[in-house]
Structures are given as structure tokens and as C-alpha cells.
């Protein structure tokens, strides 16, 4: 995995880490304790589409189990299941 110090233009503290996505964008690394809140916010903003939530998370936030957690979160959402996502 490729990490860099998060530049101030990404609204991180100077000591924060950023993950370098495959396309070169920087995603702010978040603590495990912030994952549930990030999942809920991504889900509320981007709706019940797991692929869209994953795509929108890229370049914004990163944690080591991001894709698996997004998938699990959508699999446990009643509305997502009703939409067969």
C-alpha cells in the first residue's frame, strides 16, 4: 500500500496519512473507530448502490478493509436488499 503525509489542501492535520489511490488521488486515512460513521455518511449521501458507494469513497476516505466493509454494510441494509444490490 502506498501512503503519504496528507497535504494541508486536503483538510487533514499535517501529521495525518493519505492513501494514494490507483489513479493518484489522495484519500484521507481514517481510524477504525471512524469507519461506521463514514459508512453511514457514504450510504446516506450516495444511496443504496454498493458500487457507487465504493466509487465515491475512493479519493475521499481510506481504511484497510474499505471495499469489504462497504459490501457488508450494503448486504445488511434492508433497502439495499429490497433493491437487490
C-alpha positions in Angstrom: 0.0 0.0 0.0 1.2 3.5 -0.8 0.8 6.2 1.9 2.0 9.8 2.1 1.7 12.6 4.6 -1.6 14.3 3.9 -1.1 17.8 2.4 -3.0 20.6 4.1 -5.1 21.2 1.0 -7.0 18.0 1.8 -8.1 19.4 5.1 -6.1 16.9 7.2 -3.8 17.7 10.0 -0.2 17.8 9.0 0.5 14.5 10.7 -2.3 12.7 9.0 -1.8 10.0 6.4 -3.3 9.8 3.0 -3.6 6.7 0.8 -2.6 7.1 -2.8 -5.4 5.6 -4.9 -4.5 3.8 -8.2 -5.5 7.0 -10.1 -3.2 9.1 -8.0 -5.8 10.8 -5.9 -5.3 11.0 -2.2 -7.8 9.5 0.3 -7.7 10.5 3.9 -6.8 7.6 6.1 -9.4 7.2 8.9 -9.2 5.3 12.2 -11.2 2.0 12.7 -13.3 4.0 15.2 -14.5 6.3 12.4 -15.4 3.6 9.9 -19.1 3.2 11.0 -19.7 6.9 10.7 -18.0 7.0 7.3 -20.1 4.1 6.1 -23.3 5.7 7.3 -22.5 9.0 5.7 -21.5 7.4 2.4 -24.6 5.3 2.4 -26.9 8.3 3.2 -25.4 10.6 0.6 -24.9 8.1 -2.3 -27.9 5.8 -1.7 -28.4 2.1 -1.9 -25.8 1.3 -4.6 -22.8 -0.6 -3.3 -20.7 0.1 -6.5 -21.5 3.8 -6.3 -20.6 4.0 -2.6 -17.3 2.2 -3.3 -16.5 4.6 -6.2 -17.4 7.7 -4.2 -15.2 6.6 -1.2 -12.2 6.5 -3.5 -10.2 9.7 -3.2 -12.1 10.7 -0.1 -11.5 8.2 2.8 -9.5 5.0 3.2 -9.2 2.2 5.7 -7.6 -1.2 5.0 -10.9 -3.1 4.7 -12.9 -0.4 2.9 -14.3 -2.5 0.0 -15.3 -5.5 2.2 -16.9 -3.2 4.8 -18.9 -1.3 2.2 -20.1 -4.6 0.7 -21.0 -6.0 4.1 -22.8 -2.7 5.0 -24.9 -2.8 1.9 -25.7 -6.5 2.4 -27.1 -5.7 5.8 -29.2 -2.8 4.6 -32.9 -3.7 4.2 -33.4 -1.1 1.4 -30.4 -2.3 -0.5 -31.7 -5.9 -0.2 -35.1 -4.8 -1.5 -33.4 -3.3 -4.5 -31.3 -6.5 -4.9 -27.9 -4.7 -4.5 
